[in-house]
């Protein structure tokens, strides 16, 4: 009796993560750590499993186009689990140093263990076809010519849906070279960025624990390797994991001057709490107090953990607030959005979102901004923030909100002086950060001041 070797446990973990993303709409950054812990993988194996998951999710658009050229039926007619194995195998063949024999053989073992013997021949034959060309050769073979269809070419080559490529191009004023660079940056997994929460930790402490100072924000540190949860300041809540761009927009709101008192700050959409914790520390240092509001109770609990008693936390709907108009000196409204600015961190989001999502989110974004303008007093500031570069979620929301009744006394404030040292921010008065230019998520901020009467 022949005893067949089982599938590689590292690839099995990657497969389970991809299946959870597909079947349960899970996010890889949430589901994968639990799988890695439960399987007790060594650090090197955990790193390989992580690369397989994130690399496969990033490359789905490109890999499916290639597989479509190698499979004798539409991909949607395949067993979804078989397609997951084929995508994993294609990523190994075209984007890692795994040898052809190992990539094909391990994929056959994986599909046999997870699906059954039936599709092993198909997986073997298809992946051997994939192995005939390298990634550049396949893209040249299956992508539209750039000269004929530049958006289609970039979409397939850099594995982003066409509508996202179009939106990025428009946000970059039609510059296709910049668009290409942005798409490429989206496909590079970023380093872990930490935030030293003011009054509770500092960058020097994080550097002493193996991080290095961030590029732009005085609160940021970069962790090149290791698990953040192993660091005492992270475990204690004195520091957190937060993109440097997310830190910068909160710091800009705190740095811009207000007229008169500066004691009452508001974060209207505070979950999961990163910006709230940063603002709360700054507020306490100035003798001010932050109120952090979150609509979802479970996210409000995350906010409470993040702020660690440095701010008041409330569950509520900021579009129907209990506070009186003109109650606050500074207001942050970090609106629910598509998350297109963070595709480096959540690659699966590019395949879940659609252009209609942006249209559906827009009324809420406008309503929240108008509520923020109502909440701030004359002479105070509102920071409109979104983790997206798409114009439907950025400056056009501000334009639309300012066309409403009761906002004639609002001035746009040039935010660039409050992002010191950060270059390539455009012509103002708002600011857009970019992965390919700043190494941050694509955060957008507009500062608005209620004119003193």
ABEGO torsion letter per residue (X at the ends): XBBBBBBBAAAAAAAAAAAAAAAAGBBAAAAAAAAAAAAGBBAAAAAAAAAAAAAAAAAAAAAAAAAAAABABBAAABBAAAAAAAAAAAAAAAABABBAAAAAAAAAAAAAAAAEAAAAAAAAAAAAAAAABBAAAAAAAABBBAAABAAAAAAAAAGBBAAAAAAAAAAAGGBAAAAAAAAAAAABBBBBBBBBBBGABBAAAAAAAGBBBBAABAABBBBABEBAAABAAAAAGABBBBBAAAAAAAAAAAABBBBEBBABBBBABAOAGAAAAAAAAAAAAAGBBBBBBBABAAAAAAAAAAAGGABBBBBBBAABBABBBGABABBBBBBBBAGAAAAAABAAAAAABBAAAAAAAAAAAAAAAAAAAAABBBGBBBBBBBBBABAAABAAAAAAAAABBGAAABBBBBAAAABBGBBGAEAOABBBBBAAAAGBBBBBBBBBBBBBX
